[in-house]
Amino acid sequence: MGLSAALNSSLAGLRITQSQMEVVSSNIANVDSVGYSRRKLNIVQQLSGSNTTGVRSAGIGRQLEAQVQKQLRLETAGAAYTDVKANYAEQLDRLFGQPGQDGSLDSAVNAFTSSLQALTANPANYTARAQVVSYATQLASQLSGMTQDIQRMRSAAESQIGSSVDQVNSLLSQIKAVDTKLFANGQLDASSPGLLDERDRAVNELAGLIDIRTSIEPSGKMAIFTNGGLQLYGASAVKLTFDARGNLNANALFTANPNTRGVGSIRVNSASGGGVDIIASGLFRSGSIAAEIEMRDKVLVEAQTQLDDLAAALASALGDRNPVTPVTSGANAGFDAALADVLVPANLAMKAGNTLTVEVNTPAGPQRYQFIATDGAAPNPIPASEGEGGATVIRYDRAGGFAGLQAAVAGALGGGFSVSLQPGNVLRVLDAGGGNSVTNVRASFSTSGLTGEGPELALFVDAAAANITFTGSLDGANPQKRGFAGRIGVNANIISDNSRLVIYDTTPGAVTPQGDGTRPQLLLDRMTKAQRAFSRGSGIGDPANGYRSTVVDFVRRVVEDQGAKATKAINLDKGQKVVLNAVQAKFSETSGVSIDQEMSDLVQIQNAYAANARVVGAVNELLDTLLRIGA
């Protein structure tokens, strides 16, 4: 190598070290910049033919590990998802309260139950009756207030989904704008690591909203998909739309049918005019948007169902008659159910929404049939979710009368049983041998008056519908039970005359004495002893067979359920954040700027610069020597 070649190599080295100095200074200056990835100058030898003639820059590279970056985005979506769920779970836990805590839902039920117990000890006492009315009113008010809070939470989720969709569209537009600059000449501008960082920053932010995966083509172009398979970005960015519905109520539910859907849905439309309903298709599986959707359409709906189940149980447990008695006829056994209305015997006692449940054993195993009365406007068939767990739900139009109900029961049970109408419109269900048996018959027939129908009492009513008796009707667009917790109230006739908490018969010669404890004791037993079925939609008990318990036990389970879910959601969120922090730390090891590392590199660059400068100085001295010799 001649002196000129040595000089050229050293000068190239000086230029490279200067460039390295610029990169290090940029790293140090951006040590706290969000989305900045550490830069490093790529250095390669410069060749002339087969000879190395110096050194040159091959561009500035970002220090990234693609697999760690992929994991970071996955965990970012997971952390955003669990954070939203934990936040809502904590709100619900505070709303329902801790078991036995002042202000909790079970404390309100227990206070009402205790007032009934006090009334059984002194039925004639006006103050004791007033206390029952007062605690019943407070309980109804608390259920109504909790319903409003849950619907406000659902409305907040609806609003947040809309805001997040706008944010997704904005981020996709940003990614498109960056790519326009990166590929301004049709090829990736590799000398623009800042633009690549800006694109990654937008993608990382997008990952907090939606669970995404990315792919980079050999050309450097990026494609973005959800884990559900929807492409959000490729040749162009999609545009998401959300048809927000504003303030929601208990009847505003999500369905795949846009004509019956009561909440907003996210769609992505194609140029041809078609489109995809993202929520109905389940294309978002993690991230904050998926969590908000789950809260709005599942978790909060289930919480509302728990309140509605409790409200319905309060109304039905205290006000429904079960006019069923065991009976034997020869060698056969079964039950009699009095179907006639006590006040109007010519009418069927089953009102729309009332049920008659028949349980039998057959050689094929146990069977349960639940007949739900309708005035003709209920769904046909009635969804199984409206019935008891494990029951075959059968819709019965009350227009068929006594004979129609007898025929419906006989048709369901088949030839192994005898189903007949006895005098006085009493339905008799007996086994007919052959290994068949009738194990139980239960009726839930609503009472409407305060006297004359027995000791049952319609204490809780549908107050938003002019003091209407709660029957659980499924007729019309919305089932009566849905949202009932927000409409429940105390029967206005009992508020005006609390003696009806005791007096249930005003027939001359048979008037209930003021001190009679029959009705107060029945009301107390219906709260604390009588077992009843609760819907599968409440999330309590076996999803397939539902849950049977007393009203008091059910509310305790509901409060415990919300507490357990909150604890689980919070712990899951904590665990997810630990995982995210670990991945972030791992990502920072390679892509983040370390001042210690940069200072170490700076020392090496200084040494290299000094060495190259010394070579230049030595060559200069040699050249001076040659010039002097030549002179």
C-alpha positions, 0 to 999 in steps of 0.5 A: 500500500502506498502513502496515498492509499494509506492517506485515503484509508485514514481520511475515510476512517475519519469521516466514518468516525465523525458519522459514528459520533453523529449517531451516538449524539443522536442516541444520547439526545433521544434517550427518553424519546418515546418510540425511538430505537437505538441507531448504529452506523453500519460500516463495511470495507470499501473495495477497489477490485479485490483490494480494500481501499478504505471504509464506507458507511452502509447506512444507519441501522435500527437495533431491533429484534423482530420477535421481541417486538412482536411479543411486545405488541401481543402483550400490549394488547393483553395488558390493555384488555386486562386493564379495562376488565379490572377497572370495570370489575372493581366498579361492579364490586363497589356497586354490589358491595362486600358481603354484610357490609353497610350499603351492600345489596345483600345487606339491603335484602337482609334488612328487609328479611329481618323486618319480616321476621320482626313482623311475624313476632307482632303482626298487629304492630303498626310500626313493625308493618311500617318497617317492612314497607320502609325496608322494601322501599329501600331495597327497591330503590337500591335495585333501581339505582344499581340498574342506572349505574350499570346502564351508565357503565354500559353507555360509557363503554359504548362511548369509549368504543366510538372514541377508540374506533376514531383513534384506530382510523387516525393511527392507520392514516398516520401509518399510511402517511409515513409509508408514503414518505418511506416509499416516495421513490417506489423503494424503501428509503433505508436512510430514514430510520426516524420514519421507521420509528414513527411507523412502529410507534403508531403500530405499537399504539394501535396494538393497545387498542386491537390485537394485531400482527404485522408482516413485512414484505421484502420490499419493506412494506408493512401489512397489519392484520387482527388476530381474528384475520381482518386486514387493517392495512396493506395497499391502503388503510381500511376505514372503520365505522361505529354507529353509536347509540348514546345512552343505553338501557337494559333492553339495548342489547347486541344482536347480529341482526341490525334491525334488532340490535340496540347498541353500536357495532363496528363495521369495515366497508368495502369499495363494492358496498358490502362490509363486515360486522366486526363485533358479530364476526368476533374479529377483535379478540384482545386490546382495549376495544375488545374489552369494552365490547365484552363489558358492554355486551356480556359482563355488564349485561350479566350483572344486570341479569343478576339484578333482574333475577333478584327483582323478579324473585322478590316479586314472584317468591312473595306473590306467586301461588303454587296450587299443587298437591300430591295425589294417588289414584289406585296404583298410580301417583302424581300431582293435582294442580288447580288451574282456575283463577281464585277470583274468576274461576272461569279463567285460567290462573296462568298469566302471561309469563307464569309457568307450570313445571312437570318433572318425571322419571322415565326408563330413558332418565329424568325429564323436566318440562316447563310450560311458559304461558303467553298471550300470543306475542312471545317468541316462538319457540321461546329461547331455552335461556328463559326457562329453568336449567335443564328444562324443555321449554314449551310455549303455551298460548293462554287462548287454549284455556284449560283443555289446551294446557291439558293437551299440551302437557299430555303431548309433552309427557307421552304415553307413559303418563296420564294427564286429565282435567278433573272437576273444577279444572284441576290438572291431574298428572299421574304415572301410567306404569312401565317404569315411569313416575311423576317426581314433581309438579310446580306452578307459579301463578301470579296473584294481583289482589291484596286479599281473596287469593290466599296469603301470597302477596304482590308486595313488589310490582312493576312500578314504572307500568302503573303498579302492574303485577309482575308475571314475567311476561315474554309478550311484546318486544321486551320481556318484562323481567329484562330491566325489571330491577330498574322499575321495581317498586312497592305496591302502592296499595300496601303503602297506603294500607300496610294492614294488608301485610297481615290481612289476606281475607276480607270475606264476611265471617272469615276476615283475617285477624289483625294479629294473624301471622300466616301471611308474614310467616309465609313471606318470611319463609318464601325469602329464607326457605323456599327454593326457586330456579334462577336463570342461566343468564345470571352466571350463578351455578351450573350453566347447563342446569341453572341454579336453585336456591332461596332468595336470600342465598341467591343475593349472597351468591351474587355479591360473592360472585362479583367480589370473586370476579373482581379479585380474579380480574385484578390479579390477572391484570397484575400478572399481565402487567408483570409479563408486559414489563418483562417484555418491555425490559427485554426489548429495551436491552436491544432497541433502547438507548443505554447511556453507559453503552453510548459512553463506552462507544464514544470512547472507542470512537474517540480512540479510532478518530485519534488513531486515524488522525495519527496515521494521517499525521504520519503519512504527512510527515513521510510525504514531507520527508520525501519532498525534502529529499527530492529537493 
